[in-house]
Amino acid sequence: MKSEIQSVDNELDIRSLCYSLWYGKIWIVGIAIIFAAIALGYSYVVKQEWSTTAITDKPTVSMLGGYYSQEQFLRGLIRTSSNNAAVAETPITEDVYSEFIMQLSSYDARRDFWLQSDYYKQRQSGDVRADAVVLDELINNIVFMPKDDKKGMNDSVKLTAETPSDANQLLRQYINFANQRAVASLNAELQGTWSVRQTSLARQVQRQEKMANAVYQRELKRLQQALTIAQQQGITRSQTDVPADQLPNSELFLLGKPMLQARYEALQANGPDFENDYDHDRAVLSSLNDGAKLDNQFKAYRYLRTPEDPITRDKPRRLFLLIMWGGVGALVGAGVALTRRRKKEI
């Protein structure tokens, strides 16, 4: 009998519960409204977050301007010097875009961008520690997402700011900032490679000239000595059937004074005999001596999705807050209603 009484006491009386909640509806609705109102007020006070996204891809050849032609010229020189036209090369557009992506995703680029931006300067308080926290938060507000071929996603970058227009303008500014860093790096590399090729080719031309002059002076001296001997011995006619190119130096005088004199004067008139590549190397060196004409305005990327003002806010999500905290308030109100009903019954 005692166990039956305990079983009845432990049973949930749904009818009584619904009756208690119905008569306590004022508390449930009232507290739900209060919680929802607090959440609504919070949503207007808390810092808002808006984000916009840009999607990029490698540039076209026409977008690289003068940089493409000069880089192609240098690559041609490298292929010529290596005597291997089949050397595997990465396309220039891919090299340029790789540099842009490296700058776009780098921590230093994000940090330097915020340090020079008015957006960060307006949020500085003068406290070094507080400013460092703000700067770190802004750096983390720029998120780079690399290309994923498996998911069919291109490179993208997202920036979060307090207003839609700020998010749009700041992302455009950051992409331009990363582009300028990439352009400066690519131009510095181009200028360095240009200088190295210029120095290398100048030394090669100088070496060719020294070798040709050495051969020229040696041949002049050889003919002059043979001519002196022929004059001393009075040899006025050739006394050998051996071709002149096959005669040793000691027997060259046998060609006779007239032939030696003609060869000597012809050699003086023609000058040194250079290699076949000499004229080509001199022409290339002349182009290199003009210096690299750097283009600081080309684009190292192209947009697949241009940044725009975001339509929806990331945080706070006002409707979600109202529903969530309104529900919490309703539960608290239900608890209050049940408690008051129980006290009355006691």
Secondary structure by P-SEA (a helix, b strand, c coil): caaaaaaaaacccaaaaaaaaaaaaaaaaaaaaaaaaaaaaaaaccbbbbbbbbbbcccccccccaaaaaaaaaaaaaaaaacccccccccaaaaaaaaaaaaaacaaaaaaaaaacaaaaaaccccaaaaaaaaaaaaacbbbbccccccccccbbbbbcccaaaaaaaaaaaaaaaaaaaaaaaaaaaaaaaaaaaaaaaaaaaaaaaaaaaaaaaaaaaaaaaaaaaaaacccccccccccccccccccccccaaaaaaaaaaaaaaccccccaaaaaaaaaaaaaaccccccccccccccccccccccccccaaaaaaaaaaaaaaaaaaaaaaaaaaaaac
